[in-house]
Amino acid sequence: MNILSTDLGVIFGFNIIDRFQEGGTTGMTLVLICFLIVIFFAIKAFNSLKGSEAVFQKNKKLINHAAILGLVISLMNSLMGLIGAFDAIETAGDISPSLLAGGLKITLLSPLFGLLVLICGFTASFILTVMRRAEVES
């Protein structure tokens, strides 16, 4: 059993690995890559706090762009899932409300992870800006 998924499952009340797979592996992997890019540029910007302003601003913009890209990819993934679900509903005819609710829940997982990437990216950008100002003033 995966320690990460069980510990986070206890904390958040769900298994994050299962939710990742339910949200669509391809789209969620792209969102995860955007999150890793956000982390990479946040570390790079942190290392350039005492460097030139241009390099710092470039890294901060890249953080914001990667975070927004993660959100946009997750929304696209969600819309593609909705289109597929509505095609399946159209073919099947009548479906139960619980099946529809389960499908809508899965469709919302990708934008949720995209929003988390966006929030993390913008928070990192804000914190780095405050740290840079404190560095310049001292």
N, C-alpha and C positions, 0 to 999 in steps of 0.2 A: 504494500500500500504506500502511496506517495505521501510523505510527511508534510510537504507544502500544502497539498490539497486537503488533508485531514485537519491540520492546524487552522488553516484559513476557514475551512468548513465549520469548525467549532466556533470560531470568532464571528463570522459573518452569517452563519446559518445556511450556507450552501457550499457545494463543492465547486471551486472556481475552475478546475480543469474541465469538469462536465459542462459547465456553463459556456466555457470557451468553445468547446466542440459543438454545443447546441446552437451557438450563434453563427455557425458557418465557418469551417476551418480556414478556408482561403481568405475571406474578408477579415476574420479576426486575426489571422497571422499578419496581414498587412497593417492592421491597427497596432498590433504588438511591435512590428518593425518601426512604425512611427514613434511609438513610446520609447523604444531603445534609442532612436535617433535624438529624441528630446533629451534623454539622459546624457547621451554623448556630448551634445552641444552645450548642455548645462555644465557639465564638468569642464569642457573646453573654455566656456565663458568664465567659470570660477577661476580657472588657472590664468586667465588674462585680465583679472581684476586690476592688477597693478600695471598692465601694459597700456598700449595705445587705446584711445577712445574708439577709433574706427574698427579695430579688431573686436573689441567688446560689443559694440553695437551690431556688428555683422553676426556674431554668435548669438546675440539675443534675438535678432530677427529670424535667424534660422530655427531657434527654439520655437518661436511663435508660429512660423510657417509649418514646421513639422507637426505641431499640435493641431493646427487647423486642418492640415491634410488628413490626420488621423480621424478627426470628426467627419470630414467630408466622405472619406472612404467608408466609414461605418454607416453613414446615412445611405450611401449608394448600396451597400450590402443589404441594409434593411429594406430598401425599396425593391431590390431584386428578389428578396425573399417574399415580400408581400405579393409581388406579381406572380411568382410561382405558386404561392398559396391560393390566390384567387383563381388561377388557372385550374388548380386541383379541385377547388370548390365547384367551379363551373362544370367540370367534367363529372364530378361525383353527384351533382344535383343537390340533394338535401344532406346536411351534416348536422351533428349535434353541437349545441352551444359550447359544451366543454371542450370539444375538439377545436373549435374556432378560438376559444380563449387560450388554449395551450399554444396554438400556432402564433397568435398575436404576442404572447409572452416571449416566445423564442425570437420573434422579429424585433422586439425591443432590446434584446441583449446586446446587439452590436452597437446601437447608438449609445447605450449606457457605457460601454467600454470606451467608445470614442469620446464621450464627455469626460470620462475620467482622465484620458490622455490630455484633453484640452485644459482641464483644471490643473493638472500637474504641470503642464508646460507653462501656462500663464502664471501660476504661483511661483515657479522657478524663475521666470523672467522678472517678476515683481521683486522677489527676494534679492536677486542679483543686482537689480537697479538700486535698491536701498543699500546694499553692501558697497556698490561702486560709489554712490554719493558719500557714504561715510568714509570711504577710503580717500576720496578726493578732498574732502573737507579737513581731514586730519593731517 
